[in-house]
Amino acid sequence: MSEKIGVNAYIVGGYVRDKLLNLESNDIDITVEGDGIKFAFVLNEILDGTIEVHDKFGTAKIKTENFQVDIVSARKEYYDHSGMLPVVERGSLADDIKRRDFTINMLALDVKTNQIIDIYNGQNDIKNKLIRVVHDKSFVDDPTRIFRAIRYSGRLGFKIEQHTEYLLKESISNGDIFNVSADRIMNEIYLILSEKKPEQIVKLIKYYKIDKRLFCDVNINTTNLNTSPKKGDILLYRFLLFFYNAVKEDIDCLIKKYNFKREYLSGLSDIYNIKMNMSNLTDNISIYNTLKDKRIEAISAVYTMENLNIRRAIEKYYDIMELQKLEINGEDIKRLGLQPSPVYKQILDKILLDKVSGKIKDREDEIKSLLYYVEKIKRGEKI
């Protein structure tokens, strides 16, 4: 196909590395010496996926049911300042390989000849299980490579090569990481927490002492990070485990420093509130009142981290939510003459609380309680 449209195309980077390691990989990077976008459209005629094009950068992304393919026009990069995004220009395959982070990711497979192009001896480093940069300013130019070195080390079980480790530690000591935007730092943390087994990687973050200043002196948690919740979003769950030891002042600092998504903010708040009220988890009412309306990921994180008594209380809450469901709903309230409003939730929460406490046994009791609360609302009284 590359011959058909007059370009040279190469599979590059992680996919080649993983194939040499006999690891599965569904992400394929293709570098094209020529018009990468034109190549992407021709390729997608075969793959029949969803294509996303960025003309400004000469890149395209194709998503299929089984693969994600990123296509770029070969380019070279240079950095005006540490931590800034690079200035990009069209270049050759050699230029494109040189801009990559580590030798193990600097391999290219020529799709015409099926030969591996290995300019920086990446195959040798794969054999010896080493993470190595190719120039001394690598971490200065792009300090996020600090996180990536640690991530590859933890994921692949590779050592960071001696001189590369010296450069990494020097970059950390010089504070180069603080030249990187907060969003890019958190993106690296999300990538780490998305790994199959992020725990060892997070331990390396602490080992190299890059966590304290970045995360408001929070004592980052390094346990249970390889676990997954039975329900909810795994990344949010692991994020909450990561910051599990944060106290109120820490959370306030993190919120000021990082632009967290709304669900991550509410998750941090939920964790804090549950932990502050754990001593109250002694009976059905207190368990329900403490845990109701909390994100399932926050409840799951507390369950994972706390002792047997707390786990039993959370299991009791799950039982309550499964068994103590109301038979009435908003339609029953509407039939009694109240217009839809937030008071619906207040009424139903009150009735559910009565059911949890054992005051209500069946639908008939629920209707009686509903009539009582609706009449109070109509009289202008609080419920």
C-alpha positions in Angstrom: 0.0 0.0 0.0 2.9 2.4 0.8 4.3 1.7 -2.7 0.9 2.4 -4.2 0.8 6.0 -2.9 4.5 6.6 -3.1 5.6 6.8 0.6 7.8 4.9 3.0 5.9 3.6 6.0 7.2 2.1 9.2 5.7 0.6 12.3 7.5 2.2 15.2 7.9 2.3 18.9 6.1 0.3 21.5 4.4 -2.1 19.2 7.8 -3.3 17.8 9.2 -3.5 21.4 6.3 -5.5 22.7 6.4 -8.0 19.7 10.1 -8.6 20.5 9.1 -9.3 24.1 6.2 -11.5 23.0 3.7 -9.2 24.6 0.2 -8.3 23.3 -0.3 -4.8 22.0 -3.4 -3.3 20.4 -1.8 0.2 19.9 0.1 0.6 16.6 2.2 3.7 15.7 3.0 4.2 12.1 5.5 6.8 10.8 5.2 7.9 7.2 8.0 9.6 5.2 5.5 11.6 3.1 1.9 12.5 3.5 0.8 10.6 6.7 -2.8 11.8 6.4 -3.2 10.6 2.9 -1.7 7.3 4.0 -4.2 7.1 6.9 -7.2 7.5 4.6 -6.0 4.8 2.2 -5.3 2.5 5.2 -8.7 3.1 6.6 -10.3 2.0 3.4 -9.0 -1.4 4.4 -9.5 -1.2 8.2 -12.9 0.4 7.9 -12.5 2.1 11.3 -13.3 5.5 12.7 -10.7 8.1 11.6 -9.7 11.3 13.4 -7.4 13.7 11.6 -5.3 16.6 12.8 -4.1 18.5 9.7 -2.1 21.0 11.7 0.2 18.3 13.1 0.0 15.9 10.2 -1.4 13.1 12.3 -4.4 10.8 12.2 -5.9 8.2 14.5 -7.8 5.1 13.3 -9.9 3.1 15.8 -11.2 -0.3 15.0 -12.8 -3.0 17.2 -9.5 -4.6 18.0 -6.8 -1.9 17.3 -5.9 1.7 17.6 -3.5 3.0 14.9 -1.8 6.3 15.1 -0.3 7.7 11.9 2.2 10.6 11.8 4.2 12.2 9.1 7.9 11.8 10.0 9.0 14.8 12.0 11.8 16.3 14.0 11.4 18.2 17.2 13.3 20.8 19.3 12.6 22.4 22.6 12.8 26.1 23.3 12.3 25.7 27.0 12.3 22.8 29.5 8.9 21.2 30.0 7.3 23.1 27.1 5.7 21.2 24.2 8.2 20.8 21.3 8.4 22.8 18.1 7.7 20.3 15.3 8.9 20.2 11.7 8.7 17.7 8.9 11.7 15.3 8.9 13.0 11.9 8.0 12.6 8.5 9.7 15.9 9.1 11.5 14.7 12.4 12.8 11.4 10.8 13.9 13.2 8.0 15.8 15.6 10.5 17.4 12.7 12.5 19.0 11.5 9.4 20.9 12.1 8.9 24.6 14.1 5.7 25.2 16.1 3.3 23.0 13.6 0.5 23.6 11.0 2.7 21.8 13.3 3.8 19.0 12.8 0.7 16.8 11.1 0.8 13.4 9.8 -2.0 11.3 10.0 -1.4 7.5 6.7 -2.7 6.2 8.1 -3.3 2.7 11.1 -5.4 3.8 9.9 -6.6 7.2 13.3 -5.6 8.6 13.8 -3.8 11.9 15.7 -0.5 11.8 17.6 -0.1 15.0 19.7 3.0 15.0 20.3 3.3 18.8 20.8 -0.4 19.7 17.3 -0.7 21.2 17.2 -4.5 20.7 20.3 -4.9 22.8 18.7 -2.9 25.6 15.5 -5.0 25.4 17.7 -8.1 25.7 19.4 -6.6 28.7 16.2 -5.2 30.2 17.4 -1.6 30.4 15.7 1.8 30.1 18.1 4.2 28.4 18.0 7.8 27.0 20.1 8.8 24.0 21.2 12.3 25.1 21.9 14.0 28.4 19.2 16.7 28.0 16.4 14.2 27.5 14.7 14.7 30.9 15.4 18.5 30.8 13.7 18.8 27.4 10.7 16.8 28.5 10.5 16.1 32.2 7.4 13.9 31.7 10.0 11.3 30.6 10.8 10.8 34.3 7.3 9.3 34.8 7.6 7.3 31.6 11.0 5.8 32.6 9.4 4.8 35.9 6.3 3.4 34.2 8.2 1.3 31.7 10.5 0.1 34.5 7.6 -1.0 36.6 5.5 -2.5 33.7 8.3 -4.4 31.9 10.5 -5.2 34.9 13.4 -3.3 33.3 16.2 -1.4 35.2 16.9 2.2 34.5 20.4 2.2 33.0 23.0 3.7 35.3 23.8 7.0 33.5 20.1 7.4 32.6 19.2 7.1 36.3 21.9 9.7 37.2 20.3 12.1 34.6 16.8 11.3 36.0 17.8 12.0 39.6 19.6 15.2 38.5 16.5 16.4 36.7 14.4 15.7 39.7 16.9 17.5 42.0 16.9 20.5 39.6 13.1 20.7 39.7 12.7 20.3 35.9 9.4 18.6 36.6 7.9 21.9 37.8 8.3 23.3 34.3 5.5 20.9 33.2 1.9 22.0 33.4 -0.4 20.5 36.1 -2.6 18.9 33.5 0.4 17.0 31.9 1.6 15.8 35.3 -1.8 14.4 36.1 -2.1 12.8 32.7 1.1 10.9 33.5 -0.4 9.8 36.9 -3.6 8.6 35.1 -1.5 6.6 32.7 0.3 5.0 35.5 -2.9 4.2 37.4 -4.3 2.7 34.2 -1.5 0.1 34.0 -2.5 -3.5 34.8 -0.2 -3.4 37.9 0.5 0.2 38.9 1.6 -0.5 42.5 5.3 -1.1 41.8 5.4 2.0 39.6 3.9 4.2 42.4 6.5 2.8 44.8 9.2 4.0 42.3 7.6 7.5 42.4 8.1 7.5 46.1 11.6 5.9 45.8 12.7 8.8 43.6 11.0 11.3 45.9 9.0 13.1 43.2 5.7 12.8 45.0 5.9 15.2 48.0 6.4 18.5 46.3 4.1 17.6 43.4 1.2 16.5 45.6 1.1 19.0 48.5 3.2 16.7 50.8 0.5 14.0 50.7 1.8 10.7 51.9 0.9 8.8 48.7 -0.6 5.4 49.3 1.3 2.5 47.6 -0.9 -0.4 48.7 -3.9 -2.2 47.0 -3.3 -0.2 43.8 -3.4 -3.4 41.7 -7.0 -4.1 42.8 -10.2 -3.3 40.9 -13.7 -2.3 42.2 -16.6 -4.7 41.6 -18.6 -1.7 40.4 -17.7 1.8 39.1 -14.7 3.3 37.3 -11.4 1.6 37.9 -9.3 4.8 37.2 -11.3 6.9 39.6 -11.1 4.1 42.2 -7.3 3.9 41.9 -7.0 7.7 42.0 -8.8 7.7 45.3 -6.5 4.9 46.6 -3.5 6.9 45.4 -4.6 10.0 47.5 -6.2 7.9 50.3 -4.0 9.4 53.0 -4.9 13.0 52.1 -6.4 15.1 54.9 -8.7 18.1 54.5 -5.8 20.6 54.1 -4.1 18.3 51.5 -7.3 18.0 49.5 -7.8 21.8 49.5 -4.2 22.2 48.2 -4.6 19.5 45.5 -7.8 21.2 44.3 -6.1 24.5 43.9 -3.1 23.0 42.1 -4.8 20.5 39.8 -7.9 20.8 37.5 -9.6 17.6 38.6 -12.8 16.5 36.9 -16.0 16.9 38.9 -16.3 13.2 39.7 -12.7 13.2 41.0 -13.4 16.2 43.3 -16.6 14.6 44.7 -14.7 11.3 45.2 -12.0 13.0 47.3 -14.8 14.7 49.3 -16.7 11.5 49.8 -13.6 9.6 51.0 -12.8 12.4 53.5 -16.4 12.4 54.8 -16.6 8.7 55.1 -13.3 8.5 57.0 -14.4 11.3 59.4 -17.6 9.3 60.3 -16.3 5.8 60.4 -16.7 5.6 64.2 -20.5 6.1 63.6 -20.9 3.0 61.4 -22.6 1.0 64.2 -26.2 0.5 63.1 -28.3 0.4 60.0 -29.4 4.1 60.3 -25.9 5.5 60.8 -24.5 3.2 58.1 -27.1 4.4 55.6 -26.8 8.0 56.5 -23.0 8.0 56.3 -22.8 6.1 53.0 -25.9 7.2 51.0 -25.2 9.5 48.0 -21.5 8.7 48.2 -19.7 7.6 45.0 -19.4 3.8 44.7 -15.7 4.2 43.9 -15.2 6.1 47.2 -17.1 3.4 49.2 -15.1 0.7 47.4 -11.8 2.4 48.2 -12.7 2.6 51.9 -13.7 -1.0 51.9 -10.3 -2.0 50.3 -8.2 0.1 52.8 -10.0 -0.3 56.1 -10.3 -3.0 58.8 -12.8 -5.9 59.1 -15.3 -4.0 61.1 -15.5 -1.2 58.5 -15.8 -3.8 55.7 -18.7 -5.5 57.5 -20.4 -2.1 57.9 -20.0 -1.4 54.1 -21.3 -4.9 53.3 -24.3 -4.1 55.5 -24.9 -1.0 53.5 -24.8 -3.0 50.2 -27.4 -5.4 51.7 -29.6 -2.4 52.7 -29.4 -0.9 49.3 -30.2 -4.3 47.7 -33.0 -5.4 49.9 -34.6 -2.2 51.3 -35.9 -0.8 48.0 -39.0 1.3 48.0 -42.1 0.0 46.1 -43.4 3.6 45.7 -41.8 6.3 43.5 -42.3 9.8 42.2 -45.4 8.9 40.3 -47.1 8.1 43.6 -46.2 11.5 44.9 -47.4 13.3 41.8 -50.8 11.6 42.1 -51.2 13.1 45.5 -51.0 16.6 44.0 -47.4 17.7 44.5 -45.6 19.1 41.4 -42.2 17.5 40.6 -39.4 19.2 42.6 -36.4 18.4 44.8 -38.9 17.7 47.6 -39.6 14.3 45.9 -36.1 13.1 46.8 -36.5 14.4 50.4 -39.7 12.5 50.8 -38.5 9.2 49.3 -35.2 9.5 51.3 -37.3 9.9 54.5 -39.5 6.9 53.7 -36.4 4.8 52.8 -34.8 5.8 56.1 -38.0 4.7 58.0 -37.8 1.4 56.1 -34.1 0.9 57.0 -34.9 1.5 60.6 -37.7 -1.1 60.6 -40.6 1.3 61.0 -42.0 0.4 57.6 -42.6 -3.2 56.5 -44.5 -3.2 53.2 -46.1 -1.0 50.4 -49.1 -0.2 52.6 -46.8 1.3 55.2 -45.0 3.2 52.5 -48.2 4.7 51.3 -49.2 5.7 54.8 -45.9 7.4 55.4 -46.1 9.1 52.0 -49.5 10.6 52.8 -48.1 11.8 56.1 -45.1 13.6 54.5 -47.1 15.0 51.6 -49.7 16.5 54.0 -46.9 18.2 55.9 -45.5 19.7 52.7 -48.9 21.0 51.8 -49.2 22.7 55.2 -45.9 24.3 54.6 -44.2 22.3 57.3 -40.7 20.9 57.2 -40.3 17.1 56.9 
